[in-house]
Amino acid sequence: MANDVTSTIWRIDTLPFDFPERVYIASMEWTDQVNPGDQIVFTQHNGKVLIDSKAYAADFMQNFGKKGWVTGITGVTLTSGVLYINVGGSR
């Protein structure tokens, strides 16, 4: 499946992913067929880490919460699963 950023909830399942514009993140959640040891790393364009996490169980799900305004998003690592990004109405 391909990444979808056409609504207020983005679905990211494929790298590379890069969104160069400033955006408001209301929440981020990693889920869908994640296995122990799988990893996710996403950063801002300024190098600040937004997410750096490893799954510790099968069917792992992690909510990273509100991030507020960020300066672009780059996917560094996404070994499995889907990252849902709720950009809310402040986009």
GIHU-V591820 format. One record per residue. N is the residue number from 1. RES is the residue in three letters. PHI is phi as a letter, one per 20 degrees, with the letter a starting at -180 (999 if undefined). Layout:
n;res;phi
N;RES;PHI
N;RES;PHI
This chain:
n;res;phi
1;MET;999
2;ALA;d
3;ASN;f
4;ASP;c
5;VAL;c
6;THR;e
7;SER;c
8;THR;e
9;ILE;d
10;TRP;e
11;ARG;d
12;ILE;d
13;ASP;c
14;THR;c
15;LEU;d
16;PRO;f
17;PHE;c
18;ASP;b
19;PHE;c
20;PRO;f
21;GLU;e
22;ARG;f
23;VAL;b
24;TYR;e
25;ILE;d
26;ALA;e
27;SER;a
28;MET;c
29;GLU;c
30;TRP;d
31;THR;a
32;ASP;m
33;GLN;l
34;VAL;e
35;ASN;d
36;PRO;g
37;GLY;n
38;ASP;f
39;GLN;c
40;ILE;c
41;VAL;b
42;PHE;c
43;THR;c
44;GLN;e
45;HIS;f
46;ASN;e
47;GLY;n
48;LYS;f
49;VAL;f
50;LEU;e
51;ILE;b
52;ASP;b
53;SER;b
54;LYS;c
55;ALA;f
56;TYR;d
57;ALA;b
58;ALA;f
59;ASP;l
60;PHE;f
61;MET;b
62;GLN;c
63;ASN;d
64;PHE;e
65;GLY;m
66;LYS;f
67;LYS;d
68;GLY;m
69;TRP;f
70;VAL;c
71;THR;e
72;GLY;m
73;ILE;c
74;THR;c
75;GLY;e
76;VAL;d
77;THR;b
78;LEU;b
79;THR;f
80;SER;a
81;GLY;m
82;VAL;c
83;LEU;d
84;TYR;e
85;ILE;d
86;ASN;e
87;VAL;e
88;GLY;l
89;GLY;e
90;SER;e
91;ARG;f
